[in-house]
Amino acid sequence: MLRLRKRNFYARETLKKTGAEATYEEKLRLAIKYQYDHGIKPCQWYEADTTVSTIDPNKFSVQETLTATDHPRPVPKEEPPSLDLFSFSLLSVSKTGAPSPIRDPIQIISWRTDKNANEALLTHADSDQATIQKFGEDVIKINPDFVLSFEGNSIGWPYLVKRANKTKTPLRVGRDEGPPHQSLYGHYSLIGRANVDLLNFAGDLYEVKDKTIENVAKYLGIQSSDWKPIDETAYFDYWSKQDQRKILLKHMEEQTETILKIGEEAIDYVIQISALSALPPDQVIAAAVGFRVDNYLMMETHNLGQLIPPRTEQPIIPYKGAIVLEPKVGLHDNVASLDFSSMYPSLMIKYNISPDTLVTGKETEDVFEVPEVKHRFRKNPSGFYRIVLTKLIEARKTTKAELKRTAKGDSRYPLLKAREKAVKVMTNAVYGYAGWAGARWYSKEVAESAAALGRETINRAISLAKNLGLTVFYGDTDSLFVNNDEKLVQKFQAEVDRQLGLEINLSEVYKRILFTEAKKKYAGLRTDGQIDVVGLEAVRGDWSNLARDVQNTVLRMVLEDADPSRAAAYVQDLTRNLKSKKLSLSSFIVWKTLAKPVEAYEVNAPHVEVAKKMAKDGWPVTAGDKVGFVITKRSGKLFQKAEPHYKVTIEDVDYDYYVRNQIVPATARILEILGVSEEQLLAAPASQTSLSVGTKRG
């Protein structure tokens, strides 16, 4: 370490004398430099010669402390040690909407371990001081290796820390009995423990579009059939009624159990992506994909005996991206979705696309010229990207082969499956990394060339499909949607392999799929009855739960019936009889987050006006807080009709507003594709026209 410090000092002195901006590796932290010099990666086995340390093990909740007398040496062992897992979730409630740690105490902290220990800590009266203190004591007593949460880095830990500071309560959760602190990539660091926010893990589950805990649990097949999650907007109502608190408590216990189960499924992947990227598990899962790739490439650079370049500020220069086809609008039956396997990495290897092979001069011999963008790359020697991508793809092939030879009941099976996924995620991320402004190996030409080759490849694949007699309904980036003729699809896969040298796999079969006129917006009914929704979700910040629920119902009806009639009749019934449906007030509440302090807004938006009213009521809110409001029958402009939800009764609701500005717009975007207009949805019974006219079917 002393030699490293001297080397860094020398580099800084040289910079001063020469006036240069940076030297290679000058800004690397010493611990990272040591890690690279000796090939040390987290979550792998090593042995070292040691002596007994003078450090008291009791200070760090460990059995023994040792001092290494030599560098660690790798041990050929794969299975991770038995790790103690601890999951937690907390609940705060607020009459006004989003709880604030400045004023709203934590009411429940629920935790559970993989050893079947669990507890729900309840706050009594208005002080959560004892609850926070007991939670810290429990963590120290249980002494877990991994602490699991869902939205912990963005909500749970910040709230806990602020409440601990507010109540002057020590929050001792690290192995040094110290508090959590925010660290790299926005994650909260607990000394001696890995804090893993499973929302970050959900980010790597491409198949899960809406990253809620319920959707992740359902995708992983671990959601209890009798678990009925409570919407967070209803927490206050449940907490306000003494007889309903036990329902809320059960909800929190089930949520914490679900977090633990997700963690048990995720842990192998977290360990494998950590070992691959050389980032600690709590950091790697929180890090953006670009930082994972960056760290992986840094380690590989060192392995090749090269120096790591400094990170320099790059301007964000847009370039033409992947191809997205115009969809064939309407409903289509029996559609197959096909995805290319590692298309962009394979193209980068084939054409030696890399920053160090880019030809900027007039050289024309032994070069590849990329069509459309005309960038040229040397054919030989292999560039940095070709070397690392080839290594990754070969590693994935080896792992997949091992998986085929390994029984599912074998203890190595989940480890190999996690490793294969980790390598796949890393491999596919390199293409996007090249055009990321934060990349050490940034090259617009590389990203632009890979995108151009991808577009050419997709177009060639489309031509192959059409020549075979397949109908191409839609294409996006590295996937195609075609009619599911099993024999033709298999022949198409074989031709892609033969003519393009690429692998394209069947990803999903849809019993029925709906494409809109817009790109990246579709919904498909899978053969298992589940519905995949992409881009059509009612995610506008000014839509109520009512609009979201009605849209989802309409989507399912349309996809199940292959006809808009039942869905349109359902919407018409709502538009005419909404008031008589006797829905709860919560259906009409619109929740919107303040993007900045109230005083910074220059327009009179409903949520801003409501925030001002809340402040007058003694409930000030600021940037980041959610504001819940209802549009009432009051006269005036829209912002004047908005009232805080806690001051409104069901009799105050402006039903006509919700019909014309919530229900109809949310459903018309689907039904208009099938020939049903907004006017028809709003029409009185006597003036209704046939709803089936104009329906588009494929």
C-alpha positions in Angstrom: 0.0 0.0 0.0 2.9 2.3 0.8 4.3 1.8 -2.8 0.8 2.6 -4.2 0.6 5.8 -2.2 4.1 6.9 -3.5 3.1 6.1 -7.1 -0.1 8.2 -6.8 1.9 11.0 -5.2 4.4 10.9 -8.1 1.5 11.0 -10.7 0.0 14.0 -9.1 3.3 15.9 -8.9 3.9 15.0 -12.6 0.5 16.5 -13.5 1.4 19.7 -11.8 4.7 20.1 -13.6 3.4 19.2 -17.0 0.0 20.8 -16.9 -1.6 17.7 -18.2 -5.3 17.0 -17.3 -4.9 13.5 -16.1 -2.8 10.4 -16.1 -3.9 6.8 -16.5 -4.9 5.2 -13.2 -4.0 8.3 -11.2 -7.5 8.6 -9.7 -8.1 5.0 -8.9 -8.7 4.4 -5.2 -5.8 2.5 -3.6 -8.1 -0.4 -2.5 -9.3 -0.8 -6.1 -5.8 -0.6 -7.4 -4.7 -3.4 -5.0 -7.8 -5.4 -6.1 -6.8 -5.2 -9.8 -3.1 -5.8 -9.2 -3.8 -9.1 -7.5 -6.9 -10.2 -9.4 -9.2 -10.1 -6.3 -12.9 -10.2 -7.0 -15.8 -10.1 -4.4 -17.9 -13.1 -3.7 -15.2 -15.6 -4.6 -13.0 -17.9 -2.4 -9.5 -17.0 -1.5 -6.9 -18.2 1.1 -4.2 -16.2 2.7 -1.5 -16.7 5.3 -2.5 -14.9 8.5 -1.6 -14.0 12.1 -3.9 -13.2 14.9 -4.9 -9.5 14.8 -4.9 -7.1 17.7 -8.3 -5.8 16.7 -11.1 -6.7 19.1 -13.6 -8.9 17.2 -16.4 -7.8 19.5 -16.1 -4.3 18.0 -17.3 -5.7 14.6 -19.7 -8.5 15.5 -17.4 -11.2 14.2 -15.9 -14.3 15.7 -12.3 -13.6 15.0 -10.0 -11.0 13.5 -6.9 -11.9 11.5 -4.1 -10.0 9.7 -3.0 -11.2 6.3 0.8 -11.7 6.0 0.7 -12.3 2.2 -1.5 -11.6 -0.8 -4.7 -13.7 -1.1 -4.7 -16.7 -3.4 -7.8 -17.9 -5.3 -9.3 -21.2 -4.3 -11.1 -23.4 -6.9 -14.5 -23.5 -5.1 -17.8 -22.3 -6.5 -20.6 -22.7 -4.0 -21.0 -19.6 -1.8 -21.0 -20.0 2.0 -24.2 -20.2 3.9 -25.4 -16.6 4.2 -27.8 -15.2 6.7 -30.6 -13.1 5.1 -32.7 -10.4 6.8 -35.6 -8.6 5.1 -37.5 -5.6 6.4 -40.1 -3.1 5.4 -41.5 -0.1 7.2 -44.8 1.8 7.2 -45.6 5.4 7.9 -49.0 7.0 7.3 -50.1 10.6 6.6 -53.5 12.1 6.4 -52.4 14.4 3.6 -50.7 11.8 1.2 -47.0 11.0 1.2 -45.6 10.6 4.7 -42.8 13.1 5.6 -40.0 12.0 8.0 -40.1 15.6 9.4 -43.5 15.1 10.9 -44.8 11.5 10.4 -43.4 8.8 12.7 -42.8 5.2 11.6 -45.8 3.2 12.7 -44.6 -0.4 11.8 -41.2 -2.0 11.1 -41.6 -5.6 10.1 -38.6 -7.9 9.7 -38.0 -11.6 8.9 -35.0 -13.9 8.5 -34.3 -17.0 6.5 -34.1 -18.9 9.8 -37.9 -18.2 10.4 -37.4 -15.5 12.9 -39.7 -12.5 12.5 -41.2 -9.6 14.3 -43.4 -6.6 13.7 -42.4 -3.5 15.7 -45.3 -1.2 16.4 -45.1 2.4 17.5 -47.2 3.4 20.4 -48.5 7.0 20.8 -46.7 9.4 18.6 -43.0 8.6 19.2 -41.2 6.0 17.1 -38.0 6.4 19.1 -38.4 3.0 20.8 -39.3 1.3 17.5 -36.2 2.6 15.8 -33.9 1.7 18.7 -35.4 -1.8 18.9 -35.0 -2.4 15.2 -31.3 -1.5 15.4 -30.9 -3.9 18.4 -32.6 -6.7 16.5 -30.3 -6.2 13.5 -27.2 -6.4 15.8 -28.5 -9.4 17.6 -29.4 -11.4 14.5 -26.2 -10.3 12.8 -27.2 -10.9 9.1 -24.9 -11.0 6.1 -27.4 -9.5 3.7 -30.1 -7.0 4.5 -32.9 -7.0 2.0 -35.6 -4.4 1.2 -37.7 -3.2 -1.7 -37.2 0.5 -2.4 -35.0 0.6 0.6 -32.3 2.9 -0.9 -34.9 5.3 -2.2 -37.5 5.2 0.6 -36.8 2.9 3.5 -33.3 3.8 4.6 -33.6 7.6 4.0 -36.8 7.6 6.1 -35.2 5.6 8.9 -32.1 7.8 9.0 -34.1 11.0 9.0 -36.5 9.7 11.7 -33.5 8.6 13.8 -32.0 12.1 13.5 -35.3 13.7 14.3 -35.8 11.7 17.4 -32.1 11.7 18.4 -32.1 7.9 18.3 -28.9 6.0 17.6 -29.5 3.7 14.5 -26.9 1.0 15.0 -27.2 -1.5 12.2 -23.6 -2.1 10.9 -21.2 -4.8 12.1 -19.3 -1.9 13.7 -22.7 -1.0 15.4 -22.6 2.2 13.3 -25.3 3.9 11.4 -26.1 3.4 7.7 -24.6 6.0 5.3 -25.2 6.9 1.7 -22.4 5.7 -0.5 -21.6 4.9 -4.2 -24.5 4.8 -6.7 -27.0 6.1 -4.2 -27.1 2.9 -2.1 -26.9 2.9 1.7 -23.8 1.2 3.1 -23.9 -0.9 6.3 -20.4 -1.7 7.5 -19.8 -5.4 7.3 -23.2 -6.2 5.7 -24.5 -6.2 2.1 -27.6 -3.9 1.9 -29.5 -5.0 -1.2 -32.5 -3.1 -2.5 -34.4 -5.7 -4.6 -36.0 -3.0 -6.7 -32.5 -2.8 -8.3 -32.7 -6.5 -8.9 -36.1 -6.0 -10.6 -34.4 -3.6 -12.9 -32.5 -6.6 -14.4 -35.8 -8.5 -15.0 -36.5 -7.4 -18.5 -39.7 -9.4 -18.6 -41.3 -7.5 -15.7 -42.4 -4.2 -17.2 -44.0 -2.6 -14.1 -41.4 -3.1 -11.3 -43.8 -3.5 -8.3 -43.1 -6.0 -5.5 -46.3 -7.8 -6.5 -45.3 -8.1 -10.2 -41.8 -9.3 -9.3 -43.2 -11.9 -6.9 -45.7 -13.1 -9.5 -42.9 -13.4 -12.2 -40.7 -15.4 -9.9 -43.6 -17.7 -8.9 -43.4 -16.9 -5.2 -46.5 -14.8 -4.5 -48.9 -16.3 -2.1 -52.3 -16.9 -3.6 -54.1 -15.4 -0.6 -51.9 -12.3 -0.4 -54.0 -9.2 -1.2 -51.7 -6.2 -1.1 -53.1 -2.9 0.2 -52.6 0.2 -1.9 -50.3 2.6 -0.1 -52.8 5.4 -0.7 -55.2 3.5 1.7 -52.7 3.1 4.5 -54.0 6.1 6.5 -57.6 4.9 6.4 -56.6 1.5 7.7 -54.4 2.9 10.4 -57.1 5.4 11.5 -59.5 2.5 12.4 -58.3 0.5 15.4 -60.1 -2.6 14.2 -58.4 -2.5 10.8 -54.8 -2.0 12.0 -54.4 -5.8 12.3 -55.2 -6.0 8.5 -52.4 -3.5 7.8 -50.1 -5.4 10.2 -50.7 -8.6 8.4 -50.1 -6.9 5.1 -46.7 -5.7 6.3 -45.7 -9.1 7.6 -46.7 -10.7 4.2 -44.8 -8.0 2.3 -41.7 -8.6 4.4 -42.0 -12.3 3.8 -42.3 -11.7 0.0 -39.2 -9.5 0.1 -37.3 -12.3 1.8 -38.5 -14.8 -0.8 -37.5 -12.5 -3.7 -34.1 -12.1 -2.0 -33.7 -15.9 -1.8 -34.3 -16.1 -5.5 -32.0 -13.1 -6.3 -29.0 -13.9 -4.1 -27.2 -16.2 -6.5 -27.6 -13.6 -9.3 -26.3 -10.8 -7.0 -23.3 -12.9 -6.1 -22.5 -13.8 -9.7 -22.8 -10.3 -11.1 -20.6 -9.1 -8.2 -17.9 -11.6 -9.0 -18.1 -10.8 -12.7 -17.9 -7.0 -12.4 -15.6 -7.0 -9.4 -18.0 -4.6 -7.6 -19.2 -5.6 -4.1 -22.7 -7.1 -4.0 -24.4 -4.1 -2.4 -22.8 -1.7 -4.9 -23.2 -3.7 -8.1 -26.9 -4.2 -7.7 -27.4 -0.5 -7.1 -25.0 0.6 -9.9 -26.3 1.7 -13.3 -25.4 -0.8 -16.0 -22.8 1.6 -17.4 -20.8 1.5 -14.1 -21.0 -2.3 -14.0 -19.5 -2.6 -17.5 -17.0 0.1 -16.7 -15.7 -1.8 -13.7 -15.6 -5.1 -15.7 -13.6 -3.5 -18.5 -11.2 -2.0 -16.0 -10.4 -5.4 -14.5 -10.1 -6.9 -18.0 -7.8 -4.1 -19.1 -5.5 -4.8 -16.2 -5.6 -8.5 -17.0 -4.4 -7.6 -20.6 -1.4 -5.7 -19.1 -2.8 -2.3 -20.2 -3.4 0.9 -18.3 -6.9 2.1 -17.4 -7.8 5.4 -19.0 -9.2 8.2 -16.9 -12.9 9.1 -17.0 -13.4 12.3 -19.0 -16.4 14.5 -19.5 -18.1 13.7 -22.8 -20.7 15.8 -24.5 -24.0 14.0 -25.1 -24.1 13.6 -28.9 -27.2 11.9 -30.2 -26.9 9.2 -32.9 -29.4 7.1 -34.9 -30.4 4.2 -32.7 -32.0 0.8 -33.3 -34.7 0.2 -35.8 -38.3 0.2 -34.7 -40.9 -0.8 -37.4 -44.3 0.6 -37.9 -46.7 -1.9 -36.3 -49.6 -3.5 -38.2 -52.3 -1.8 -36.2 -55.1 -3.9 -34.8 -55.8 -7.3 -33.2 -53.8 -10.3 -34.4 -54.2 -14.0 -33.4 -51.4 -16.5 -32.7 -48.4 -14.3 -32.8 -44.8 -15.3 -32.0 -42.2 -13.0 -30.5 -38.6 -13.8 -31.5 -35.5 -12.3 -29.9 -32.0 -12.3 -31.3 -29.4 -13.8 -28.9 -26.6 -11.2 -28.2 -27.1 -9.6 -31.7 -25.1 -6.5 -31.0 -22.2 -8.1 -29.2 -22.0 -10.7 -32.1 -21.9 -8.0 -34.7 -19.2 -6.1 -32.8 -17.1 -9.2 -32.6 -17.6 -10.0 -36.3 -16.6 -6.6 -37.5 -14.0 -5.9 -34.8 -15.9 -2.7 -33.7 -13.8 -1.2 -30.9 -12.4 2.3 -30.0 -8.8 1.0 -30.6 -9.6 -0.4 -34.1 -11.3 2.7 -35.4 -9.6 4.1 -38.5 -9.7 7.9 -38.6 -7.2 8.4 -41.5 -7.4 7.4 -45.2 -6.4 3.8 -44.6 -8.6 1.5 -46.8 -6.9 -2.0 -46.8 -7.8 -4.7 -44.4 -10.6 -2.7 -42.9 -14.4 -3.2 -42.4 -16.5 -0.3 -43.5 -19.9 -0.1 -41.8 -22.8 0.5 -44.2 -24.8 3.7 -43.8 -22.4 5.5 -41.3 -19.2 4.6 -43.3 -17.0 4.3 -40.2 -14.0 2.0 -40.8 -12.4 -0.5 -38.4 -9.3 -2.6 -38.8 -9.9 -6.3 -39.3 -6.8 -7.2 -37.2 -5.5 -7.4 -34.6 -8.5 -8.0 -32.4 -9.7 -4.8 -30.6 -10.4 -4.5 -26.9 -14.2 -4.9 -27.3 -13.7 -8.0 -29.5 -11.5 -9.6 -26.9 -13.7 -9.0 -23.9 -17.0 -9.8 -25.7 -15.6 -13.0 -27.1 -14.5 -14.0 -23.6 -18.0 -13.2 -22.3 -19.8 -15.1 -25.0 -17.6 -18.1 -24.6 -18.2 -18.0 -20.8 -21.9 -18.0 -21.4 -21.7 -20.9 -23.9 -19.6 -22.9 -21.3 -22.1 -22.1 -18.6 -25.1 -23.1 -20.7 -23.5 -26.4 -21.6 -22.8 -27.0 -17.9 -26.5 -26.2 -17.2 -27.6 -28.8 -19.7 -25.5 -31.5 -18.0 -26.6 -30.5 -14.5 -29.8 -31.8 -12.9 -32.2 -29.2 -11.6 -32.0 -30.7 -8.1 -28.2 -30.3 -8.0 -26.9 -27.6 -5.7 -24.9 -26.1 -8.6 -27.9 -25.6 -10.8 -29.2 -22.3 -9.4 -25.6 -21.0 -9.2 -25.0 -21.9 -12.9 -28.4 -20.4 -13.9 -27.5 -17.2 -12.1 -24.1 -17.0 -13.7 -25.5 -17.5 -17.2 -27.9 -14.6 -16.6 -25.2 -12.4 -15.1 -22.9 -13.0 -18.2 -25.8 -12.4 -20.5 -26.7 -9.0 -18.9 -23.1 -7.9 -19.0 -22.6 -9.0 -22.6 -25.6 -7.2 -23.9 -24.8 -4.0 -21.9 -21.4 -3.4 -23.7 -23.1 -2.0 -26.9 -25.0 0.7 -25.0 -22.0 1.4 -22.9 -19.9 2.6 -25.9 -22.3 5.5 -26.4 -22.7 6.3 -22.7 -21.2 9.7 -21.9 -19.7 8.4 -18.6 -17.8 5.6 -20.3 -14.0 5.4 -20.0 -14.0 3.7 -23.4 -16.5 6.1 -24.9 -16.8 6.1 -28.7 -19.7 7.6 -30.6 -18.4 5.9 -33.8 -18.5 2.5 -32.1 -22.1 3.0 -30.8 -23.2 4.4 -34.1 -21.6 1.6 -36.1 -23.1 -1.1 -33.9 -26.6 0.5 -34.2 -26.2 0.7 -38.0 -25.2 -3.0 -38.3 -28.2 -3.8 -36.0 -30.6 -2.0 -38.3 -29.1 -3.7 -41.4 -29.4 -7.1 -39.7 -33.0 -6.6 -38.6 -33.9 -5.5 -42.2 -32.2 -8.6 -43.6 -34.1 -10.8 -41.1 -37.4 -9.2 -42.1 -36.7 -10.0 -45.7 -35.9 -13.6 -44.9 -39.1 -13.9 -42.9 -41.2 -12.4 -45.7 -39.6 -14.6 -48.3 -40.5 -17.6 -46.3 -44.1 -16.5 -46.2 -44.2 -15.2 -42.6 -46.1 -12.0 -41.8 -44.0 -9.5 -39.8 -46.4 -7.5 -37.5 -43.8 -5.5 -35.7 -40.0 -5.2 -35.0 -38.2 -3.4 -32.2 -34.4 -3.2 -31.6 -33.5 -6.9 -31.7 -36.9 -8.6 -31.7 -39.6 -9.5 -34.3 -43.3 -10.4 -34.1 -44.5 -12.8 -36.7 -47.5 -15.2 -37.2 -46.9 -18.3 -35.2 -46.6 -20.9 -38.0 -44.4 -23.4 -36.1 -42.7 -25.0 -39.2 -42.1 -21.6 -40.9 -40.8 -20.1 -37.6 -38.3 -23.0 -37.2 -37.2 -22.6 -40.8 -36.8 -18.9 -40.3 -34.6 -19.5 -37.3 -32.4 -21.9 -39.3 -32.1 -19.4 -42.2 -31.1 -16.6 -39.7 -28.4 -18.9 -38.4 -27.2 -19.9 -41.9 -27.3 -16.5 -43.7 -26.7 -14.1 -40.8 -24.6 -16.2 -38.5 -26.9 -15.3 -35.6 -29.2 -17.0 -33.2 -32.9 -15.9 -32.9 -35.0 -17.6 -30.2 -38.7 -17.9 -29.6 -39.4 -15.6 -26.7 -43.2 -15.7 -26.3 -46.4 -16.9 -28.1 -49.4 -14.7 -27.8 -52.9 -16.1 -28.3 -53.9 -12.6 -29.3 -52.0 -9.3 -29.5 -53.1 -5.7 -30.0 -50.8 -3.2 -31.7 -51.5 0.5 -31.7 -50.5 3.1 -34.3 -47.6 4.2 -32.0 -44.3 2.3 -31.8 -43.5 0.5 -28.5 -47.1 0.3 -27.5 -48.9 -3.0 -27.5 -50.6 -5.6 -25.3 -50.7 -9.3 -25.7 -52.6 -12.2 -24.2 -50.2 -15.0 -23.5 -51.2 -18.7 -23.8 -51.0 -18.9 -20.0 -53.7 -16.2 -19.6 -51.3 -13.5 -18.4 -51.3 -10.2 -20.3 -48.1 -8.4 -21.3 -48.6 -4.6 -21.6 -45.9 -2.4 -23.1 -46.3 1.4 -23.3 -50.1 1.3 -22.9 -50.2 1.4 -19.1 -52.2 4.2 -17.5 -49.1 5.8 -16.1 -49.9 9.4 -16.6 -49.3 11.3 -13.4 -52.8 12.9 -13.5 -54.8 9.6 -13.9 -56.8 8.2 -11.0 -57.0 4.5 -9.9 -60.4 4.4 -11.6 -58.9 5.2 -15.0 -56.1 2.7 -14.5 -58.5 -0.1 -13.4 -61.0 0.6 -16.2 -58.2 0.6 -18.8 -56.9 -2.8 -17.6 -60.4 -4.3 -17.7 -60.9 -3.0 -21.2 -57.6 -4.5 -22.4 -58.5 -7.9 -21.0 -62.0 -7.9 -22.5 -60.7 -6.9 -25.9 -57.9 -9.5 -25.9 -60.1 -12.3 -24.6 -63.1 -11.5 -26.9 -61.2 -10.5 -30.1 -64.0 -7.9 -30.4 -64.6 -4.5 -28.8 -68.3 -4.8 -28.2 -68.3 -6.1 -24.6 -65.5 -3.6 -23.6 -67.3 -0.7 -25.2 -70.6 -1.6 -23.5 -68.8 -1.8 -20.2 -67.3 1.7 -20.7 -70.7 3.1 -21.9 -72.3 1.7 -18.8 -69.7 3.5 -16.6 -70.1 6.8 -18.5 -73.8 6.8 -18.0 -74.1 5.3 -14.5 -70.8 6.2 -12.8 -72.5 7.9 -9.9 -74.8 5.0 -9.2 -71.9 2.6 -9.0 -71.2 3.8 -5.5 -67.4 3.6 -5.8 -65.2 4.5 -2.9 -63.6 7.9 -2.8 -60.1 6.4 -3.2 -61.0 5.5 -6.8 -61.2 9.2 -7.7 -58.0 10.4 -5.9 -55.3 11.5 -8.2 -51.8 11.2 -6.8 -49.1 13.5 -8.2 -45.5 14.1 -7.1 -44.2 17.7 -6.7 -41.2 18.0 -8.9 -40.0 21.1 -7.2 -40.9 23.4 -4.3 -44.4 24.8 -4.5 -43.2 28.4 -4.8 -41.1 27.5 -7.8 -44.1 26.6 -10.0 -45.2 29.3 -12.4 -48.5 27.6 -13.5 -51.6 26.9 -11.6 -51.7 23.1 -11.8 -54.2 21.2 -9.7 -51.6 19.4 -7.5 -49.8 22.7 -6.9 -53.0 24.5 -5.9 -53.8 21.6 -3.5 -50.3 21.8 -2.0 -50.9 25.4 -1.2 -54.2 24.5 0.5 -52.5 21.8 2.5 -49.9 24.3 3.7 -52.7 26.5 5.0 -54.1 23.5 6.8 -50.8 23.0 8.6 -49.5 20.2 6.3 -46.7 21.8 4.3 -45.3 19.6 1.4 -42.3 20.1 -0.8 -40.4 18.6 -3.7 -40.6 14.8 -3.8 -43.9 14.6 -1.8 -47.0 13.1 -3.3 -50.1 15.2 -3.3 -53.5 13.5 -3.4 -56.5 15.4 -4.7 -60.0 15.0 -6.1 -61.7 17.1 -8.8 -64.9 18.5 -7.2 -68.1 20.0 -8.5 -67.0 23.5 -7.5 -67.1 26.1 -10.2 -64.0 27.6 -11.8 -61.0 26.4 -13.7 -59.6 22.9 -13.2 -57.0 23.9 -10.6 -59.7 25.7 -8.6 -61.9 22.6 -8.6 -59.1 20.4 -7.1 -59.3 19.8 -3.3 -57.1 17.8 -0.9 -58.6 14.3 -0.8 -59.0 14.4 3.0 -61.4 17.3 2.8 -63.7 15.7 0.2 -66.7 13.4 0.5 -68.1 11.2 -2.3 -70.9 13.7 -2.8 -68.4 16.4 -3.8 -66.9 14.4 -6.8 -67.4 15.9 -10.3 -68.4 12.7 -12.0 -68.7 14.3 -15.4 -65.0 15.3 -15.2 -63.9 11.7 -14.4 -66.0 10.4 -17.3 -64.8 12.8 -19.9 -61.2 13.3 -18.8 -60.3 10.0 -17.1 -62.4 7.0 -18.2 -63.0 7.9 -21.9 -59.4 9.0 -22.7 -57.9 6.0 -20.9 -60.0 3.5 -22.9 -60.5 5.3 -26.2 -56.7 5.0 -26.9 -57.4 1.2 -27.1 -61.0 1.1 -28.5 -60.5 3.7 -31.3 -58.0 1.3 -32.9 -60.9 -1.2 -33.2 -63.4 1.3 -34.6 -65.0 2.6 -31.5 -64.9 6.4 -31.1 -65.0 8.6 -28.0 -68.4 9.8 -29.2 -69.8 6.3 -29.2 -68.5 5.7 -25.7 -70.3 8.9 -24.5 -73.4 8.3 -26.6 -76.9 7.9 -25.1 -78.5 4.5 -25.6 -80.8 5.7 -28.4 -78.0 7.2 -30.5 -75.5 4.3 -30.2 -74.2 2.9 -33.5 -72.8 -0.6 -34.1 -69.6 -1.1 -32.2 -68.2 -3.8 -34.4 -68.0 -1.7 -37.5 -64.4 -0.9 -38.4 -62.8 -3.4 -36.1 -59.3 -4.2 -37.4 -58.3 -7.9 -37.2 -55.2 -9.7 -38.4 
